[in-house]
Amino acid sequence: MSPRVLWISSRWIGSKEMEEPCLSTQLIDGDGVFNVSGLESFLKEVKLAECGLSYAVVSIMGPQSSGKSTLLNHLFRTNFREMDAFRGRSQTTKGIWLAQAQNIEPCTLVMDLEGTDGRERGEDDTAFEKQSALFALAVSDIVLINMWCHDIGREQAANKPLLKTVFQVMMRLFSPRKTTMLFVIRDKSKTPLENLEPILREDIQKIWDGVPKPHAHKETPLSDFFNVQVVALNSYEEKEELFREQVSSLRDRFQHSIAPGGLAGDRRGVVPASGFSFSSQQFWKVIKENKDLDLPAHKVMVATVRCEEIGNEKLASFTADEEWQQFEEAVQSDYVPGFGKRISSLLDRCLSEYDMEAIYFDEGVRTSKRQQLESKLLQLVNPAYQSLLGHLRARTLEAFKDSFEKALEKDGFAVAARNSVRIFLEKFDLGSEDATIQQVNWDSSKVKDKLKRDIEAHVVSVRATKLSELCAGYEGKLTKALAEPVEALLDSASEDTWPAIRKLLQRETQAAVSGLESAISTFELDEATEKELLSRLENHGKGVVESKAKEEAARVLIRMKDRFTMLFSRDADSMPRVWTGKEDIKAITKTARSASMKLLSTMAAIRLDEDGDNIDTTLSLALVDTARPGTTDRSIQSLDPLASSTWERVPEERTLISPVQCKSLWRQFKAETEYTVTQAIAAQEANKRNNNWLPPPWALAAMAVLGFNEFMTLLRNPLYLGVMFVVFLVGKAIWVQLDIANEFRNGFLPAMLSLSTKFVPTIMNILKRLADEGAAPAAPERQREMELQPKPTRNSSNSNVTSAGSSSITSSENGPEYSSPIAQ
């Protein structure tokens, strides 16, 4: 035979680029002919003879079209021919092919075996399958057993009969050599590897225990011949990226495989590299001459294949059944009554048809395949069943919500909740019983538990909402009952202000707490929760008082000025005070300031407890009594009781206005009320001046003494008296016309300016009237008096308006009186 060595150029394998060309050759063709010349050429090209004992051989076996070549190409970066899935499933690898693994240390040879169970060879021609498998076990350090995940536990697909025969022949033909047997589980399902591996190992051990052994190996354990390992890979077609990652991880295990602890098994019987070709030929020769190798009985094989075909046909028939499709579509949107009974009928019909067609096949195989069919059918039905239970749960939950809302209108909360929960859980049990499938005992307790949790969550949510509404209602009533009365009490600011507030708070809080306690009794709350709600309401009442106190404290300066103004500018009858000159402004001022200081003292701290404090005394000594004669001592003045940020015996959290802030507010208060006091004093002094037109007595006595000679002169010469009388009349007329007395009430300078503008017109008016009176006939006395009355001018009107800005004149028995502009 001519050498058949293939040179395959570098290309991408997986996601990595091959750095060297991949060498491969067909070691044994499909007719069982060993390619000696091709092997020799291959070994020369890879320079295997130079490796000595540092090389490893890896082979793979498994069913036809199971992806063996694909796995090797990705794992070792070889380029074995792969099946074209678009052309159908057929035999790809014929015989045994050999290639060199790329970038694996040490030098590793990879053998790709022809798949088993191929239709091309037929059911009877299985000798080559047995021979190639036995050859791989004899030559290789590591044998990969490629198998489908869903075939674990199957008699044929898992290669059990083949392994049984190989174990028997290997012990008979060859001396014991420990080989690593790596089972590669393909298309791993959701079942964890830790659950699949024990089953696989148990099956291998059973095969080993059941194999007849020579006397020399009667008690030899499986571990002396094989190192069994298991690995699982995801589907290459469905999860390619994950498959590549897992293969990459598996590739790392083949690095330095012959090192101690490596993946390769016992290396004691390894053949030197230079003798590998001759050793392989001798192995194949012995295997070819052995006539005892045989697979399980033809009957079992046929039963296995045919029963599996029947099962697949019935599964496809069930899937295409119109009634099943209608049920499957219906349960996606809503609950379907009678689901369990109808599906059970469909399953029973499908299994009965299988039994009728498979009745003449081997009973063990038939029963096993029936169980597999039933399992697949139930897996197909299970999603619809779970969807049905989900709709049942959702429907029951919605009905519970509506019914529970109506029940709350009739019964107390706790009673309505208990009754509604019991009724609707029983309804769910009836619905789940209707959905039960006879062929399987599926547990619906998890769905019921979820329904129970959803119902309980809804009950808790409604209870929280109801309790929140109740608490908010009573808090609102308590706020309304406290806010305005507390504000009025704080505005009054007396000794009884805080005791009255405490009494009001206690009364209204007790009423609200009693009402809330009665309202929540139907909820049957635990003692701790009930106590917490009542305590929260009590704290809310205190919070209302504290909030209102803080609001009033922020406006304390305005309140102080209002109180001062009311007491200073109004008398005991709340009438505007008129400053007649008899009032004691100093005493009135002190009284008004003391009342304002009392307001400041009341607003300085929150006094909801009956603990005493000395704020009032401290403020009185520091603010009101500082001007007393007895407080002029320097040692006393040096100790300022307000030079602190806290009050004595008053916690910081209850302080509204600190001592330092009180001092600042009092200083600002005095500055802003000083003008009012000054105006009152000015009005009082103006009143005194207006009520005293005569000179002082000493001035009258001086005038009498110093003017005696002039008085005697007037008596001796009566003509002077007539002239003086005329001057007096003219002066009186000018006085009345100019309204001099009223002008001077506005002050000296404004009066002089006003009189200077009116003097000349007034003189001219008087002279004109005298001339007119002399020329006209005499008028009645009344008309003359009316003409002599002063006529107001624009300037006098403006003067009156200006005068009204500072003080107003009222007539009384004692003469003109002045009132404060604030009082007006």
Order of alpha helices (4+ residues) and beta strands (2+ residues): beta-beta-beta-beta-alpha-beta-alpha-beta-beta-alpha-beta-alpha-beta-alpha-beta-alpha-alpha-alpha-alpha-alpha-alpha-alpha-alpha-alpha-alpha-alpha-beta-alpha-alpha-alpha-alpha-alpha-alpha-alpha-alpha-alpha-alpha-alpha-beta-beta
